[in-house]
Amino acid sequence: MAITILCAFPDCWRSQSTELKVEMVALHEKRVRKCLSKVKGIERVEVEASLQKVVVTGCVNRSKILKALRRVGLRAEPWSPHNELLSAYAATTLMFNNSYAFF
């Protein structure tokens, strides 16, 4: 006897992680979580406001996540390694600018 398990979301067979770059400050973290909590299929949301990075895990299409974030006025795009380099550069530049402010 074979048992077939069907996912509630037919286009997804297992959970997957989606990394996004969302232009935000720390104040927007609650807004991001609230917005994404309403999207069906999302199991977990991780927000790194300092990197402007959001990792979403679940059975949901990336375009649905992007559309939900844009609907509440947040600029979002798929995360790429290029974004990580820019975030590191911005953090380093900010660190050096702050240290020179005291001279």
One Martini backbone bead per residue (centre of mass of N, CA, C, O) as a GRO file, in nm:
protein
  103
    1MET     BB    1   0.095   0.038   0.025
    2ALA     BB    2   0.048   0.370  -0.073
    3ILE     BB    3   0.162   0.691   0.031
    4THR     BB    4   0.030   1.018  -0.018
    5ILE     BB    5   0.180   1.341   0.000
    6LEU     BB    6   0.031   1.657   0.012
    7CYS     BB    7   0.063   1.971  -0.051
    8ALA     BB    8  -0.101   2.273  -0.010
    9PHE     BB    9   0.124   2.346  -0.234
   10PRO     BB   10   0.158   2.232  -0.556
   11ASP     BB   11   0.438   2.403  -0.635
   12CYS     BB   12   0.538   2.254  -0.360
   13TRP     BB   13   0.741   2.001  -0.186
   14ARG     BB   14   0.931   2.206  -0.023
   15SER     BB   15   1.117   2.383   0.160
   16GLN     BB   16   1.236   2.722   0.107
   17SER     BB   17   1.484   2.964   0.057
   18THR     BB   18   1.463   3.331   0.061
   19GLU     BB   19   1.658   3.599  -0.054
   20LEU     BB   20   1.645   3.950   0.047
   21LYS     BB   21   1.637   4.291  -0.046
   22VAL     BB   22   1.553   4.544   0.201
   23GLU     BB   23   1.465   4.864   0.232
   24MET     BB   24   1.580   4.949   0.565
   25VAL     BB   25   1.516   4.991   0.898
   26ALA     BB   26   1.468   4.894   1.215
   27LEU     BB   27   1.163   4.991   1.213
   28HIS     BB   28   1.075   4.778   0.971
   29GLU     BB   29   1.075   4.492   1.093
   30LYS     BB   30   0.779   4.468   1.188
   31ARG     BB   31   0.654   4.522   0.908
   32VAL     BB   32   0.772   4.276   0.768
   33ARG     BB   33   0.658   4.054   0.952
   34LYS     BB   34   0.357   4.127   0.920
   35CYS     BB   35   0.337   4.099   0.615
   36LEU     BB   36   0.449   3.794   0.598
   37SER     BB   37   0.234   3.658   0.793
   38LYS     BB   38  -0.001   3.677   0.555
   39VAL     BB   39   0.153   3.466   0.393
   40LYS     BB   40   0.106   3.182   0.246
   41GLY     BB   41   0.369   2.937   0.344
   42ILE     BB   42   0.510   3.076   0.570
   43GLU     BB   43   0.736   2.978   0.837
   44ARG     BB   44   0.993   3.187   0.815
   45VAL     BB   45   1.152   3.495   0.952
   46GLU     BB   46   1.452   3.676   0.869
   47VAL     BB   47   1.606   3.975   1.011
   48GLU     BB   48   1.865   4.207   0.874
   49ALA     BB   49   1.885   4.536   0.902
   50SER     BB   50   2.191   4.604   0.859
   51LEU     BB   51   2.179   4.440   0.564
   52GLN     BB   52   1.897   4.427   0.429
   53LYS     BB   53   1.793   4.127   0.520
   54VAL     BB   54   1.576   3.856   0.399
   55VAL     BB   55   1.460   3.537   0.527
   56VAL     BB   56   1.256   3.294   0.362
   57THR     BB   57   1.054   3.019   0.480
   58GLY     BB   58   0.890   2.800   0.241
   59CYS     BB   59   0.582   2.758   0.044
   60VAL     BB   60   0.688   3.006  -0.175
   61ASN     BB   61   0.688   3.249  -0.397
   62ARG     BB   62   0.889   3.513  -0.464
   63SER     BB   63   0.678   3.702  -0.600
   64LYS     BB   64   0.485   3.712  -0.353
   65ILE     BB   65   0.681   3.846  -0.158
   66LEU     BB   66   0.745   4.100  -0.320
   67LYS     BB   67   0.452   4.200  -0.346
   68ALA     BB   68   0.395   4.233  -0.041
   69LEU     BB   69   0.621   4.442   0.018
   70ARG     BB   70   0.533   4.655  -0.197
   71ARG     BB   71   0.243   4.706  -0.086
   72VAL     BB   72   0.384   4.847   0.191
   73GLY     BB   73   0.646   5.022   0.066
   74LEU     BB   74   0.877   4.819  -0.002
   75ARG     BB   75   1.195   4.765  -0.116
   76ALA     BB   76   1.250   4.480  -0.335
   77GLU     BB   77   1.499   4.212  -0.385
   78PRO     BB   78   1.705   3.997  -0.481
   79TRP     BB   79   1.963   3.833  -0.354
   80SER     BB   80   2.317   3.904  -0.374
   81PRO     BB   81   2.656   3.907  -0.352
   82HIS     BB   82   2.669   4.209  -0.419
   83ASN     BB   83   2.510   4.307  -0.169
   84GLU     BB   84   2.717   4.210   0.041
   85LEU     BB   85   2.948   4.394  -0.048
   86LEU     BB   86   2.798   4.664  -0.008
   87SER     BB   87   2.743   4.629   0.295
   88ALA     BB   88   3.040   4.609   0.382
   89TYR     BB   89   3.127   4.882   0.268
   90ALA     BB   90   2.929   5.061   0.425
   91ALA     BB   91   3.024   4.978   0.709
   92THR     BB   92   3.321   5.068   0.674
   93THR     BB   93   3.270   5.362   0.601
   94LEU     BB   94   3.118   5.432   0.858
   95MET     BB   95   3.344   5.363   1.055
   96PHE     BB   96   3.553   5.570   0.945
   97ASN     BB   97   3.378   5.825   0.971
   98ASN     BB   98   3.344   5.808   1.282
   99SER     BB   99   3.652   5.821   1.358
  100TYR     BB  100   3.703   6.112   1.222
  101ALA     BB  101   3.502   6.292   1.397
  102PHE     BB  102   3.716   6.322   1.656
  103PHE     BB  103   3.959   6.510   1.517
   0.00000   0.00000   0.00000
